[in-house]
């Protein structure tokens, strides 16, 4: 363990001004003491909001290196993210509070609803970017695609389930990067979205009105998420780059707190892509339950993978989780 002032911070010396004592609890454990972490993007702000995110194109960090925060969790791929799952409501509330008037600004309102659903579905489903981006849409009253057809397309579908009375996501196992994982057992991924915080209201509005505004006169790619079609563009389908940019723009516009305007939900948050949500979900469940198995359910993977790549506990976290269970005995008394 090394104190911050003893670690070479490369081109980010400003971080040293953020920490003044051991109470800040940021520490860096490196396999190689000479390893420079200057290639990490570091946000300005208090320690509890610190996010260390790898530069684009450098997702693999030195094996065995762990960057951790005093809040108690570490991510082996070089990221430290505060548990923004607890703050996701603030972020989506920010979008709804700043929603433009649909009658006066239909396109801006449609883009805001799309951003809201990007975040909500990303946090509910924990999918990789490709699976979320290629998610097909079957509106209410239409006949959904068969599982065999979805397997041929290697894509999932959002459809209305009359029996469950809810919006259901069905994705065949072969659409996932880890299709042969024991998580699937050759069975599709199926989840009925919960109607919480008005999710179905905004889903219905997006499907019935906003999505067509975004499409304009362009050909419908039949995906749930579509780009805003302008005079200079013809294709409404997202690709890997444009989907990342759409997510990042939503975070920039609504998630990052601006002290000058008072807008933005989370102080110290950095712009990031959809894959970071998987890191947040896995880590959040680990912190809450201590179970690698339950964390793996959130990101459609195995407990071994979560234990190896996503997180590990500090001793005080293990003790706190055990104490939480044991304390229930005394509380009951």
C-alpha positions as a printed Julia matrix, in Angstrom:
333×3 Matrix{Float64}:
   0.0     0.0     0.0
   1.35    3.41   -0.92
   0.18    6.87   -0.03
  -0.97    9.06   -2.89
   2.01   11.37   -2.59
   4.34    8.39   -3.04
   2.79    7.23   -6.3
   3.85    8.65   -9.63
   0.72   10.22  -11.09
   2.07   10.9   -14.59
   0.34   13.84  -16.21
  -2.25   14.16  -13.44
  -0.42   15.87  -10.57
  -3.57   17.85   -9.74
  -4.97   14.86   -7.88
  -2.47   15.41   -5.07
  -4.26   18.59   -4.16
  -7.47   16.69   -3.52
  -6.16   14.54   -0.67
  -4.7    15.92    2.52
  -4.74   13.09    5.03
  -5.3     9.41    5.58
  -8.97   10.19    6.13
  -9.41   10.49    2.38
  -8.74    6.75    2.16
  -7.65    6.6    -1.45
  -4.91    4.08   -1.98
  -3.28    2.4    -4.92
  -1.88   -1.11   -4.79
   0.4    -1.83   -7.71
   2.04   -5.04   -8.81
   4.96   -2.96  -10.05
   5.85   -0.08   -7.74
   7.26    1.77  -10.72
   4.04    1.51  -12.69
   2.84    4.9   -13.87
  -0.93    5.46  -13.74
  -0.77    8.65  -15.77
  -2.78    7.06  -18.56
  -5.84    6.93  -16.3
  -8.42    9.68  -16.61
  -9.02   11.19  -13.17
 -11.91   13.44  -12.31
 -11.64   16.52  -10.15
 -13.77   16.37   -7.05
 -14.07   14.84   -3.6
 -12.78   11.34   -2.97
 -16.22    9.85   -2.53
 -17.07   10.83   -6.11
 -13.76    9.79   -7.64
 -13.87    7.76  -10.82
 -10.75    6.3   -12.39
 -11.52    5.27  -15.91
  -9.19    3.77  -18.47
  -8.53    5.77  -21.61
 -10.47    4.7   -24.68
  -8.88    1.66  -26.26
  -6.93    0.64  -23.12
  -9.38   -1.61  -21.32
  -6.78   -4.1   -20.2
  -4.84   -2.92  -17.19
  -1.69   -4.6   -15.84
  -2.82   -7.97  -14.46
  -2.66   -8.0   -10.69
  -2.95   -4.25  -10.31
  -5.8    -2.99   -8.21
  -6.95    0.58   -7.87
  -9.25    0.94   -4.91
 -11.11    3.52   -2.89
 -11.68    3.77    0.83
 -15.38    3.17    0.34
 -14.32   -0.44    0.11
 -14.27   -1.85   -3.36
 -11.76   -2.43   -6.13
 -12.1    -3.12   -9.82
  -9.37   -5.16  -11.45
  -9.78   -3.48  -14.84
  -8.53   -0.21  -13.42
 -11.75    1.61  -12.65
 -13.03    2.95   -9.4
 -16.61    4.16   -9.56
 -18.69    5.45   -6.7
 -21.89    3.43   -6.28
 -23.96    5.52   -8.68
 -26.69    2.89   -8.74
 -28.03    4.63   -5.64
 -27.94    7.93   -7.52
 -29.45    6.73  -10.77
 -32.83    8.05   -9.68
 -31.35   11.53   -9.35
 -29.94   11.27  -12.85
 -33.17   10.11  -14.48
 -35.14   12.63  -12.42
 -32.85   15.32  -13.81
 -33.84   14.3   -17.34
 -37.55   14.38  -16.51
 -37.3    17.75  -14.75
 -35.6    19.29  -17.78
 -37.85   17.63  -20.33
 -38.66   20.06  -23.17
 -42.26   20.78  -24.11
 -43.2    18.07  -26.6
 -45.64   20.33  -28.45
 -43.09   23.09  -29.03
 -39.91   21.04  -29.27
 -40.87   17.51  -30.36
 -37.39   16.45  -31.42
 -35.7    17.68  -28.25
 -38.37   15.95  -26.15
 -37.89   12.72  -28.1
 -34.12   12.85  -27.54
 -34.64   13.41  -23.81
 -36.98   10.41  -23.53
 -34.49    8.32  -25.49
 -31.73    9.34  -23.06
 -33.97    8.48  -20.11
 -34.68    5.02  -21.52
 -31.01    4.46  -22.38
 -30.1     4.81  -18.74
 -33.11    2.98  -17.32
 -32.78   -0.04  -19.59
 -29.01   -0.07  -19.18
 -29.35   -0.21  -15.39
 -32.22   -2.72  -15.39
 -30.67   -5.12  -17.89
 -26.89   -4.83  -17.42
 -26.32   -5.71  -21.07
 -23.22   -5.21  -23.12
 -23.35   -2.31  -25.54
 -23.89   -4.52  -28.58
 -26.89   -6.33  -27.1
 -28.54   -3.11  -25.94
 -27.82   -1.31  -29.21
 -29.18   -4.13  -31.39
 -32.3    -4.72  -29.29
 -35.26   -5.0   -31.66
 -38.73   -3.59  -31.0
 -42.11   -5.28  -31.28
 -44.83   -2.7   -30.46
 -48.0    -3.6   -28.61
 -50.53   -5.37  -30.77
 -47.88   -6.8   -33.1
 -46.86  -10.45  -33.26
 -43.39  -10.92  -31.71
 -40.56  -12.67  -33.5
 -40.04  -16.31  -32.63
 -37.06  -17.46  -30.59
 -35.73  -19.26  -33.66
 -35.9   -16.07  -35.72
 -34.09  -14.12  -32.99
 -31.42  -16.84  -32.89
 -30.94  -16.44  -36.63
 -30.6   -12.68  -36.22
 -28.49  -13.05  -33.06
 -30.46  -10.2   -31.53
 -32.89   -9.68  -28.69
 -36.3    -8.07  -28.74
 -38.36   -5.82  -26.52
 -42.0    -6.91  -26.77
 -45.27   -6.63  -24.84
 -46.12   -9.77  -22.88
 -49.89  -10.06  -22.52
 -49.69  -12.84  -19.96
 -47.31  -10.92  -17.69
 -48.9    -7.56  -18.55
 -45.5    -6.01  -18.97
 -42.67   -5.13  -21.36
 -40.43   -8.16  -21.76
 -36.86   -8.41  -23.04
 -36.0   -11.72  -24.73
 -32.47  -12.32  -26.01
 -31.25  -15.68  -27.35
 -28.1   -17.06  -25.76
 -26.16  -17.0   -29.05
 -26.51  -13.2   -29.16
 -24.18  -12.83  -26.17
 -20.41  -12.67  -26.24
 -20.3   -15.43  -23.61
 -22.98  -17.56  -25.29
 -21.46  -20.81  -24.02
 -21.32  -19.64  -20.41
 -22.98  -21.8   -17.78
 -25.15  -18.77  -16.96
 -27.33  -19.44  -20.01
 -27.34  -23.22  -20.24
 -28.48  -22.84  -23.87
 -31.58  -20.97  -22.65
 -32.49  -17.4   -23.68
 -32.24  -14.37  -21.43
 -35.74  -13.27  -20.46
 -36.72  -10.4   -18.16
 -39.98   -8.5   -17.64
 -39.11   -4.87  -16.94
 -40.57   -3.48  -13.69
 -43.02   -0.61  -14.01
 -41.17    1.61  -11.56
 -40.91    5.41  -11.55
 -43.14    5.7   -14.61
 -41.01    3.47  -16.83
 -43.95    2.08  -18.8
 -45.41    5.55  -19.34
 -42.21    6.72  -21.01
 -41.75    3.44  -22.87
 -45.21    3.74  -24.37
 -44.7     7.41  -25.25
 -41.39    6.61  -26.92
 -42.8     3.72  -28.96
 -46.0     5.52  -29.97
 -44.72    9.06  -30.62
 -41.1     9.95  -29.94
 -39.45    7.2   -31.94
 -41.19    8.25  -35.16
 -40.07   11.85  -34.56
 -36.46   10.69  -34.36
 -36.81    8.54  -37.48
 -38.3    11.25  -39.68
 -38.49    9.93  -43.24
 -35.64    7.45  -42.84
 -36.03    3.7   -43.16
 -36.93    2.04  -39.87
 -34.08   -0.27  -38.72
 -36.58   -1.98  -36.37
 -34.29   -1.46  -33.38
 -35.67    0.03  -30.18
 -33.09    2.81  -30.03
 -32.74    4.93  -33.15
 -30.62    7.94  -34.01
 -31.97   11.4   -34.66
 -32.18   11.45  -38.46
 -31.08   14.75  -40.0
 -30.79   16.01  -43.56
 -27.17   14.87  -43.73
 -27.9    11.32  -42.52
 -29.99    8.51  -43.97
 -29.35    5.57  -41.65
 -31.22    5.63  -38.33
 -29.43    2.59  -36.9
 -26.74    3.09  -34.28
 -23.28    1.63  -34.72
 -20.78    1.07  -31.93
 -19.34    4.6   -32.12
 -22.57    6.56  -32.41
 -24.24    4.57  -29.62
 -21.3     5.27  -27.31
 -21.5     8.96  -28.2
 -25.24    9.06  -27.5
 -24.75    7.51  -24.06
 -21.81    9.77  -23.27
 -23.73   12.87  -24.36
 -26.62   11.92  -22.06
 -24.22   11.63  -19.13
 -22.59   14.94  -20.01
 -25.89   16.76  -20.38
 -27.77   15.41  -17.37
 -25.39   13.48  -15.13
 -22.43   15.79  -14.51
 -23.12   18.51  -11.96
 -22.26   22.02  -13.16
 -21.73   24.37  -10.17
 -22.27   27.44  -12.38
 -25.7    26.44  -13.67
 -26.77   24.15  -10.82
 -27.7    21.5   -13.38
 -26.54   17.89  -13.38
 -27.27   15.06  -10.98
 -23.9    13.84   -9.68
 -20.98   16.0    -8.65
 -17.61   14.69   -9.83
 -19.03   12.23  -12.38
 -17.03   11.74  -15.57
 -18.46   11.1   -19.04
 -18.5     7.37  -19.67
 -19.92    4.73  -21.96
 -22.56    2.03  -21.47
 -20.09   -0.7   -20.52
 -19.29    1.09  -17.27
 -22.82    0.35  -16.08
 -21.93   -3.35  -15.93
 -19.01   -2.49  -13.65
 -21.28   -0.4   -11.44
 -24.01   -3.04  -11.22
 -21.64   -5.88  -10.39
 -19.82   -3.83   -7.78
 -23.02   -2.48   -6.23
 -24.47   -5.95   -5.72
 -21.16   -7.19   -4.35
 -21.17   -4.38   -1.82
 -24.78   -5.03   -0.83
 -24.81   -8.83   -0.69
 -21.22  -10.09   -0.69
 -22.31  -12.65   -3.28
 -20.35  -13.13   -6.48
 -23.18  -15.33   -7.7
 -25.85  -12.63   -7.35
 -23.53  -10.06   -8.93
 -23.04  -12.4   -11.9
 -26.81  -12.56  -12.43
 -26.91   -8.81  -13.04
 -24.43   -8.96  -15.91
 -25.28  -12.38  -17.38
 -22.04  -14.06  -16.43
 -20.49  -16.51  -13.98
 -19.38  -15.97  -10.37
 -15.81  -16.91  -11.32
 -15.68  -14.14  -13.91
 -17.02  -11.57  -11.46
 -14.51  -12.62   -8.81
 -11.68  -12.48  -11.32
 -12.44   -9.26  -13.16
 -14.91   -7.05  -11.36
 -14.27   -6.79   -7.69
 -12.81   -7.89   -4.45
 -13.6    -6.99   -0.88
 -11.53   -5.26    1.73
 -11.46   -6.91    5.18
 -13.72   -4.3     6.75
 -16.38   -4.94    4.09
 -16.38   -8.67    4.8
 -16.72   -7.99    8.51
 -19.46   -5.41    7.94
 -21.51   -7.82    5.81
 -21.26  -10.55    8.44
 -22.09   -8.09   11.23
 -25.18   -6.9     9.36
 -26.6   -10.43    9.46
 -25.59  -11.08   13.06
 -26.97   -7.75   14.25
 -30.43   -8.82   13.12
 -30.46  -11.26   16.04
 -30.07   -8.43   18.54
 -32.48   -6.14   16.69
 -35.13   -8.84   16.76
 -34.71   -9.17   20.49
